[in-house]
Amino acid sequence: MSVLHAEKEGINNYSILASHVLVPPAMEAILDDKFCTIDAFLGAGHVCAIMGTEEYVPIVNKYKIPVVVTGFEPLDLVQGIYLAVKQLEENRFELENQYARVVKKEGNIPAKKVIQQVFEIGTREWRGIGEIPNSGYVIKEKYRKYDAEAKFKISHIKVPENANCIAGEILRGIKKPFECEQFGKNCNPSNPLGAPMVSSEGACAAYYHFSDIIKN
Ligand code: SF4
């Protein structure tokens, strides 16, 4: 919206650094990994509030795996996990929407129109996983003057991952955070070495804050 407003108002000293990602290609990359041990997915409710639920149907059918779109309150999460486990126990694989009070099948249509107007699909680098084709939004040529990456010529800048961080294995569900040698020692929320320890909902940060509960 801000890009469209900038164009409408003739504002030229404005740009954005787009880092939007698309969830389904990342899910497929994880599921295609030969070490994958994922049994089911909780679809992030905030993403689905915009994008809707339909883009998960091909994944459910192709990989025969439950996907439960889930909200963020504690009870939402418990119910989302319950629905996923119930599917597994009943040998079902379906798309279910636990977060129906917010997420509609079609998503937010006006917001999706704006996204399609300004962005096109392109390759995106995922921290800890690497490049995934067609997994992100890049600004269309028409709006390139608002693209900070092009404007400031910074697309060559790469930030290397910490060599001791196993975030890729954590993010793909191959290892648990406490299996990382850095966990709670050199890496903690005040001094994160990787993405999963940065934000409070990151797997490593969650294990760090609640490890006593998890162990018991
Ligand atoms: S504990 Fe820290 S270093 Fe280890 S995987 Fe998590 S973020 Fe990376």
py3Dmol code that shows the C-alpha trace and the ligand (Angstrom):
import py3Dmol

protein = """\
ATOM      1  CA  MET A   1       0.000   0.000   0.000  1.00  0.00           C
ATOM      2  CA  SER A   2       2.816   2.388   0.859  1.00  0.00           C
ATOM      3  CA  VAL A   3       4.380   1.873  -2.580  1.00  0.00           C
ATOM      4  CA  LEU A   4       1.058   2.598  -4.288  1.00  0.00           C
ATOM      5  CA  HIS A   5       0.594   5.701  -2.134  1.00  0.00           C
ATOM      6  CA  ALA A   6       4.126   6.885  -2.911  1.00  0.00           C
ATOM      7  CA  GLU A   7       3.396   6.562  -6.621  1.00  0.00           C
ATOM      8  CA  LYS A   8       0.058   8.332  -6.301  1.00  0.00           C
ATOM      9  CA  GLU A   9       1.574  11.204  -4.308  1.00  0.00           C
ATOM     10  CA  GLY A  10       4.656  11.455  -6.560  1.00  0.00           C
ATOM     11  CA  ILE A  11       7.015  10.739  -3.644  1.00  0.00           C
ATOM     12  CA  ASN A  12      10.414   9.662  -4.947  1.00  0.00           C
ATOM     13  CA  ASN A  13      12.611   9.647  -1.832  1.00  0.00           C
ATOM     14  CA  TYR A  14      10.971   6.500  -0.574  1.00  0.00           C
ATOM     15  CA  SER A  15      11.879   2.836  -0.937  1.00  0.00           C
ATOM     16  CA  ILE A  16      11.331  -0.499   0.784  1.00  0.00           C
ATOM     17  CA  LEU A  17      13.538  -3.527   1.329  1.00  0.00           C
ATOM     18  CA  ALA A  18      11.182  -6.371   0.464  1.00  0.00           C
ATOM     19  CA  SER A  19      11.750  -9.632   2.302  1.00  0.00           C
ATOM     20  CA  HIS A  20       8.326 -11.223   2.040  1.00  0.00           C
ATOM     21  CA  VAL A  21       8.261 -14.982   1.807  1.00  0.00           C
ATOM     22  CA  LEU A  22       5.755 -17.561   0.600  1.00  0.00           C
ATOM     23  CA  VAL A  23       5.095 -20.429   2.984  1.00  0.00           C
ATOM     24  CA  PRO A  24       4.044 -23.325   0.670  1.00  0.00           C
ATOM     25  CA  PRO A  25       7.377 -23.545  -1.257  1.00  0.00           C
ATOM     26  CA  ALA A  26       9.242 -23.698   2.069  1.00  0.00           C
ATOM     27  CA  MET A  27       6.917 -26.460   3.300  1.00  0.00           C
ATOM     28  CA  GLU A  28       7.589 -28.411   0.104  1.00  0.00           C
ATOM     29  CA  ALA A  29      11.350 -27.909   0.464  1.00  0.00           C
ATOM     30  CA  ILE A  30      11.157 -29.272   4.024  1.00  0.00           C
ATOM     31  CA  LEU A  31       8.969 -32.219   2.995  1.00  0.00           C
ATOM     32  CA  ASP A  32      11.249 -33.069   0.056  1.00  0.00           C
ATOM     33  CA  ASP A  33      14.258 -33.288   2.398  1.00  0.00           C
ATOM     34  CA  LYS A  34      15.277 -36.937   2.757  1.00  0.00           C
ATOM     35  CA  PHE A  35      15.779 -36.431   6.507  1.00  0.00           C
ATOM     36  CA  CYS A  36      12.294 -34.984   7.014  1.00  0.00           C
ATOM     37  CA  THR A  37      10.411 -36.396   9.999  1.00  0.00           C
ATOM     38  CA  ILE A  38       7.480 -33.956   9.968  1.00  0.00           C
ATOM     39  CA  ASP A  39       4.081 -35.642  10.514  1.00  0.00           C
ATOM     40  CA  ALA A  40       1.813 -32.581  10.271  1.00  0.00           C
ATOM     41  CA  PHE A  41       1.881 -28.795   9.933  1.00  0.00           C
ATOM     42  CA  LEU A  42       0.214 -26.004  11.877  1.00  0.00           C
ATOM     43  CA  GLY A  43      -0.413 -23.270   9.298  1.00  0.00           C
ATOM     44  CA  ALA A  44       0.435 -19.848  10.722  1.00  0.00           C
ATOM     45  CA  GLY A  45      -2.837 -17.984  11.275  1.00  0.00           C
ATOM     46  CA  HIS A  46      -1.484 -14.504  10.525  1.00  0.00           C
ATOM     47  CA  VAL A  47      -0.209 -15.595   7.101  1.00  0.00           C
ATOM     48  CA  CYS A  48      -3.499 -17.320   6.279  1.00  0.00           C
ATOM     49  CA  ALA A  49      -5.513 -14.243   7.364  1.00  0.00           C
ATOM     50  CA  ILE A  50      -4.134 -12.634   4.194  1.00  0.00           C
ATOM     51  CA  MET A  51      -3.429 -15.566   1.887  1.00  0.00           C
ATOM     52  CA  GLY A  52      -6.381 -17.805   2.782  1.00  0.00           C
ATOM     53  CA  THR A  53      -6.172 -21.561   3.079  1.00  0.00           C
ATOM     54  CA  GLU A  54      -6.465 -22.872  -0.488  1.00  0.00           C
ATOM     55  CA  GLU A  55      -2.749 -22.842  -1.302  1.00  0.00           C
ATOM     56  CA  TYR A  56      -2.208 -25.659   1.215  1.00  0.00           C
ATOM     57  CA  VAL A  57      -4.615 -28.084  -0.477  1.00  0.00           C
ATOM     58  CA  PRO A  58      -2.078 -29.284  -3.110  1.00  0.00           C
ATOM     59  CA  ILE A  59       0.471 -29.958  -0.334  1.00  0.00           C
ATOM     60  CA  VAL A  60      -2.060 -31.901   1.747  1.00  0.00           C
ATOM     61  CA  ASN A  61      -2.939 -34.057  -1.250  1.00  0.00           C
ATOM     62  CA  LYS A  62       0.566 -34.474  -2.679  1.00  0.00           C
ATOM     63  CA  TYR A  63       2.292 -35.384   0.596  1.00  0.00           C
ATOM     64  CA  LYS A  64      -0.747 -36.884   2.384  1.00  0.00           C
ATOM     65  CA  ILE A  65      -0.047 -34.773   5.451  1.00  0.00           C
ATOM     66  CA  PRO A  66      -2.440 -32.899   7.784  1.00  0.00           C
ATOM     67  CA  VAL A  67      -2.295 -29.096   7.734  1.00  0.00           C
ATOM     68  CA  VAL A  68      -4.221 -27.265  10.459  1.00  0.00           C
ATOM     69  CA  VAL A  69      -4.413 -23.481  10.150  1.00  0.00           C
ATOM     70  CA  THR A  70      -3.955 -22.325  13.752  1.00  0.00           C
ATOM     71  CA  GLY A  71      -4.195 -19.109  15.757  1.00  0.00           C
ATOM     72  CA  PHE A  72      -1.799 -17.773  18.354  1.00  0.00           C
ATOM     73  CA  GLU A  73      -3.585 -17.850  21.692  1.00  0.00           C
ATOM     74  CA  PRO A  74      -2.526 -20.753  23.948  1.00  0.00           C
ATOM     75  CA  LEU A  75      -5.882 -22.492  23.481  1.00  0.00           C
ATOM     76  CA  ASP A  76      -5.635 -22.039  19.706  1.00  0.00           C
ATOM     77  CA  LEU A  77      -2.321 -23.863  19.703  1.00  0.00           C
ATOM     78  CA  VAL A  78      -3.590 -26.667  21.918  1.00  0.00           C
ATOM     79  CA  GLN A  79      -6.633 -27.119  19.687  1.00  0.00           C
ATOM     80  CA  GLY A  80      -4.508 -26.949  16.512  1.00  0.00           C
ATOM     81  CA  ILE A  81      -2.202 -29.679  17.854  1.00  0.00           C
ATOM     82  CA  TYR A  82      -5.247 -31.719  18.945  1.00  0.00           C
ATOM     83  CA  LEU A  83      -6.802 -31.527  15.461  1.00  0.00           C
ATOM     84  CA  ALA A  84      -3.513 -32.524  13.808  1.00  0.00           C
ATOM     85  CA  VAL A  85      -2.975 -35.478  16.169  1.00  0.00           C
ATOM     86  CA  LYS A  86      -6.618 -36.557  15.722  1.00  0.00           C
ATOM     87  CA  GLN A  87      -6.127 -36.642  11.947  1.00  0.00           C
ATOM     88  CA  LEU A  88      -2.986 -38.732  12.340  1.00  0.00           C
ATOM     89  CA  GLU A  89      -4.680 -41.159  14.733  1.00  0.00           C
ATOM     90  CA  GLU A  90      -7.639 -41.517  12.365  1.00  0.00           C
ATOM     91  CA  ASN A  91      -5.312 -41.916   9.381  1.00  0.00           C
ATOM     92  CA  ARG A  92      -6.722 -38.801   7.713  1.00  0.00           C
ATOM     93  CA  PHE A  93      -4.902 -36.022   5.904  1.00  0.00           C
ATOM     94  CA  GLU A  94      -6.960 -32.887   5.450  1.00  0.00           C
ATOM     95  CA  LEU A  95      -6.777 -29.141   5.515  1.00  0.00           C
ATOM     96  CA  GLU A  96      -8.523 -27.902   8.656  1.00  0.00           C
ATOM     97  CA  ASN A  97      -9.041 -24.349   9.840  1.00  0.00           C
ATOM     98  CA  GLN A  98      -8.846 -23.988  13.622  1.00  0.00           C
ATOM     99  CA  TYR A  99      -8.617 -20.182  13.299  1.00  0.00           C
ATOM    100  CA  ALA A 100     -11.937 -19.703  11.467  1.00  0.00           C
ATOM    101  CA  ARG A 101     -12.788 -16.633  13.547  1.00  0.00           C
ATOM    102  CA  VAL A 102     -10.068 -14.782  11.612  1.00  0.00           C
ATOM    103  CA  VAL A 103      -9.066 -16.852   8.572  1.00  0.00           C
ATOM    104  CA  LYS A 104     -11.375 -17.192   5.587  1.00  0.00           C
ATOM    105  CA  LYS A 105     -10.874 -19.738   2.805  1.00  0.00           C
ATOM    106  CA  GLU A 106     -10.308 -16.961   0.266  1.00  0.00           C
ATOM    107  CA  GLY A 107      -8.145 -14.810   2.588  1.00  0.00           C
ATOM    108  CA  ASN A 108      -8.121 -11.039   2.355  1.00  0.00           C
ATOM    109  CA  ILE A 109      -8.957 -10.412  -1.309  1.00  0.00           C
ATOM    110  CA  PRO A 110      -8.232  -6.625  -1.388  1.00  0.00           C
ATOM    111  CA  ALA A 111      -4.855  -7.213   0.295  1.00  0.00           C
ATOM    112  CA  LYS A 112      -4.000  -9.997  -2.165  1.00  0.00           C
ATOM    113  CA  LYS A 113      -4.858  -7.697  -5.082  1.00  0.00           C
ATOM    114  CA  VAL A 114      -2.420  -5.075  -3.785  1.00  0.00           C
ATOM    115  CA  ILE A 115       0.296  -7.705  -3.346  1.00  0.00           C
ATOM    116  CA  GLN A 116      -0.216  -8.928  -6.921  1.00  0.00           C
ATOM    117  CA  GLN A 117      -0.126  -5.360  -8.199  1.00  0.00           C
ATOM    118  CA  VAL A 118       3.233  -4.504  -6.621  1.00  0.00           C
ATOM    119  CA  PHE A 119       5.067  -7.830  -6.384  1.00  0.00           C
ATOM    120  CA  GLU A 120       5.953 -10.824  -8.500  1.00  0.00           C
ATOM    121  CA  ILE A 121       7.159 -14.203  -7.332  1.00  0.00           C
ATOM    122  CA  GLY A 122      10.923 -14.799  -7.204  1.00  0.00           C
ATOM    123  CA  THR A 123      13.682 -16.732  -5.485  1.00  0.00           C
ATOM    124  CA  ARG A 124      14.201 -16.003  -1.804  1.00  0.00           C
ATOM    125  CA  GLU A 125      16.997 -16.975   0.580  1.00  0.00           C
ATOM    126  CA  TRP A 126      15.742 -18.524   3.821  1.00  0.00           C
ATOM    127  CA  ARG A 127      17.957 -18.266   6.874  1.00  0.00           C
ATOM    128  CA  GLY A 128      19.303 -21.673   7.793  1.00  0.00           C
ATOM    129  CA  ILE A 129      17.778 -23.337   4.734  1.00  0.00           C
ATOM    130  CA  GLY A 130      19.190 -21.480   1.742  1.00  0.00           C
ATOM    131  CA  GLU A 131      17.640 -20.354  -1.528  1.00  0.00           C
ATOM    132  CA  ILE A 132      14.211 -21.732  -2.403  1.00  0.00           C
ATOM    133  CA  PRO A 133      12.913 -20.991  -5.929  1.00  0.00           C
ATOM    134  CA  ASN A 134       9.599 -19.136  -6.194  1.00  0.00           C
ATOM    135  CA  SER A 135       9.413 -18.674  -2.429  1.00  0.00           C
ATOM    136  CA  GLY A 136       9.310 -14.892  -2.100  1.00  0.00           C
ATOM    137  CA  TYR A 137       7.873 -11.669  -3.436  1.00  0.00           C
ATOM    138  CA  VAL A 138      10.100  -9.239  -5.319  1.00  0.00           C
ATOM    139  CA  ILE A 139       9.014  -5.776  -6.425  1.00  0.00           C
ATOM    140  CA  LYS A 140       7.818  -5.610 -10.045  1.00  0.00           C
ATOM    141  CA  GLU A 141       9.809  -3.696 -12.649  1.00  0.00           C
ATOM    142  CA  LYS A 142       7.065  -1.056 -12.792  1.00  0.00           C
ATOM    143  CA  TYR A 143       7.753  -0.125  -9.148  1.00  0.00           C
ATOM    144  CA  ARG A 144      11.526  -0.739  -9.195  1.00  0.00           C
ATOM    145  CA  LYS A 145      12.321   2.860  -8.166  1.00  0.00           C
ATOM    146  CA  TYR A 146      10.793   2.011  -4.778  1.00  0.00           C
ATOM    147  CA  ASP A 147      12.967  -1.096  -4.389  1.00  0.00           C
ATOM    148  CA  ALA A 148      15.757  -0.307  -1.889  1.00  0.00           C
ATOM    149  CA  GLU A 149      17.741  -3.338  -3.053  1.00  0.00           C
ATOM    150  CA  ALA A 150      17.983  -1.908  -6.574  1.00  0.00           C
ATOM    151  CA  LYS A 151      18.162   1.740  -5.522  1.00  0.00           C
ATOM    152  CA  PHE A 152      21.114   1.258  -3.142  1.00  0.00           C
ATOM    153  CA  LYS A 153      22.689  -1.618  -5.135  1.00  0.00           C
ATOM    154  CA  ILE A 154      22.877  -3.930  -2.141  1.00  0.00           C
ATOM    155  CA  SER A 155      21.688  -7.218  -3.650  1.00  0.00           C
ATOM    156  CA  HIS A 156      25.260  -8.600  -3.520  1.00  0.00           C
ATOM    157  CA  ILE A 157      25.411  -8.325   0.296  1.00  0.00           C
ATOM    158  CA  LYS A 158      25.137 -11.733   1.934  1.00  0.00           C
ATOM    159  CA  VAL A 159      25.121 -12.242   5.697  1.00  0.00           C
ATOM    160  CA  PRO A 160      26.821 -15.567   6.494  1.00  0.00           C
ATOM    161  CA  GLU A 161      25.217 -17.859   9.042  1.00  0.00           C
ATOM    162  CA  ASN A 162      27.202 -18.558  12.208  1.00  0.00           C
ATOM    163  CA  ALA A 163      29.181 -21.732  11.503  1.00  0.00           C
ATOM    164  CA  ASN A 164      28.284 -23.187  14.918  1.00  0.00           C
ATOM    165  CA  CYS A 165      24.549 -22.659  14.486  1.00  0.00           C
ATOM    166  CA  ILE A 166      22.436 -25.602  13.299  1.00  0.00           C
ATOM    167  CA  ALA A 167      19.354 -23.459  12.631  1.00  0.00           C
ATOM    168  CA  GLY A 168      18.714 -25.242   9.326  1.00  0.00           C
ATOM    169  CA  GLU A 169      18.286 -28.580  11.097  1.00  0.00           C
ATOM    170  CA  ILE A 170      16.134 -26.971  13.807  1.00  0.00           C
ATOM    171  CA  LEU A 171      13.913 -25.237  11.242  1.00  0.00           C
ATOM    172  CA  ARG A 172      13.488 -28.486   9.289  1.00  0.00           C
ATOM    173  CA  GLY A 173      12.594 -30.401  12.454  1.00  0.00           C
ATOM    174  CA  ILE A 174      15.616 -32.704  12.175  1.00  0.00           C
ATOM    175  CA  LYS A 175      17.110 -31.722  15.542  1.00  0.00           C
ATOM    176  CA  LYS A 176      15.781 -30.246  18.786  1.00  0.00           C
ATOM    177  CA  PRO A 177      17.274 -26.999  20.095  1.00  0.00           C
ATOM    178  CA  PHE A 178      18.904 -28.718  23.103  1.00  0.00           C
ATOM    179  CA  GLU A 179      20.816 -30.917  20.657  1.00  0.00           C
ATOM    180  CA  CYS A 180      22.743 -27.813  19.541  1.00  0.00           C
ATOM    181  CA  GLU A 181      26.047 -27.470  21.391  1.00  0.00           C
ATOM    182  CA  GLN A 182      25.592 -23.696  21.581  1.00  0.00           C
ATOM    183  CA  PHE A 183      22.125 -23.827  23.169  1.00  0.00           C
ATOM    184  CA  GLY A 184      22.038 -21.927  26.455  1.00  0.00           C
ATOM    185  CA  LYS A 185      25.824 -21.517  26.418  1.00  0.00           C
ATOM    186  CA  ASN A 186      27.089 -19.207  23.708  1.00  0.00           C
ATOM    187  CA  CYS A 187      23.578 -18.751  22.336  1.00  0.00           C
ATOM    188  CA  ASN A 188      20.695 -17.302  24.331  1.00  0.00           C
ATOM    189  CA  PRO A 189      17.995 -14.649  23.716  1.00  0.00           C
ATOM    190  CA  SER A 190      20.398 -11.860  24.786  1.00  0.00           C
ATOM    191  CA  ASN A 191      23.093 -13.155  22.450  1.00  0.00           C
ATOM    192  CA  PRO A 192      21.383 -15.114  19.661  1.00  0.00           C
ATOM    193  CA  LEU A 193      23.611 -16.864  17.147  1.00  0.00           C
ATOM    194  CA  GLY A 194      20.786 -17.793  14.809  1.00  0.00           C
ATOM    195  CA  ALA A 195      17.243 -16.951  13.737  1.00  0.00           C
ATOM    196  CA  PRO A 196      15.425 -19.482  15.984  1.00  0.00           C
ATOM    197  CA  MET A 197      16.825 -17.774  19.103  1.00  0.00           C
ATOM    198  CA  VAL A 198      16.030 -14.211  17.987  1.00  0.00           C
ATOM    199  CA  SER A 199      12.279 -13.847  18.299  1.00  0.00           C
ATOM    200  CA  SER A 200      10.237 -15.151  21.204  1.00  0.00           C
ATOM    201  CA  GLU A 201       8.325 -17.588  18.973  1.00  0.00           C
ATOM    202  CA  GLY A 202      11.560 -19.061  17.563  1.00  0.00           C
ATOM    203  CA  ALA A 203      12.019 -22.747  18.433  1.00  0.00           C
ATOM    204  CA  CYS A 204      15.326 -22.225  20.258  1.00  0.00           C
ATOM    205  CA  ALA A 205      13.999 -19.228  22.244  1.00  0.00           C
ATOM    206  CA  ALA A 206      10.860 -21.181  23.197  1.00  0.00           C
ATOM    207  CA  TYR A 207      12.943 -24.136  24.389  1.00  0.00           C
ATOM    208  CA  TYR A 208      15.229 -21.726  26.250  1.00  0.00           C
ATOM    209  CA  HIS A 209      12.348 -20.054  28.117  1.00  0.00           C
ATOM    210  CA  PHE A 210      10.361 -23.212  28.799  1.00  0.00           C
ATOM    211  CA  SER A 211      13.014 -25.949  28.867  1.00  0.00           C
ATOM    212  CA  ASP A 212      12.156 -26.922  32.460  1.00  0.00           C
ATOM    213  CA  ILE A 213       8.546 -27.528  31.451  1.00  0.00           C
ATOM    214  CA  ILE A 214       9.559 -29.367  28.268  1.00  0.00           C
ATOM    215  CA  LYS A 215      12.000 -31.670  30.103  1.00  0.00           C
ATOM    216  CA  ASN A 216       9.322 -32.585  32.658  1.00  0.00           C
TER     217      ASN A 216
END
"""
ligand_1 = """\
8
SF4
S 20.639 -22.716 19.910
Fe 21.422 -20.910 18.855
S 23.196 -21.639 17.727
Fe 21.944 -23.420 18.230
S 20.569 -23.706 16.510
Fe 19.493 -22.441 17.988
S 19.922 -20.351 17.275
Fe 21.460 -21.662 16.327
"""
view = py3Dmol.view(width=600, height=400)
view.addModel(protein, "pdb")
view.setStyle({"model": 0}, {"cartoon": {"style": "trace"}})
view.addModel(ligand_1, "xyz")
view.setStyle({"model": 1}, {"stick": {}})
view.zoomTo()
view.show()
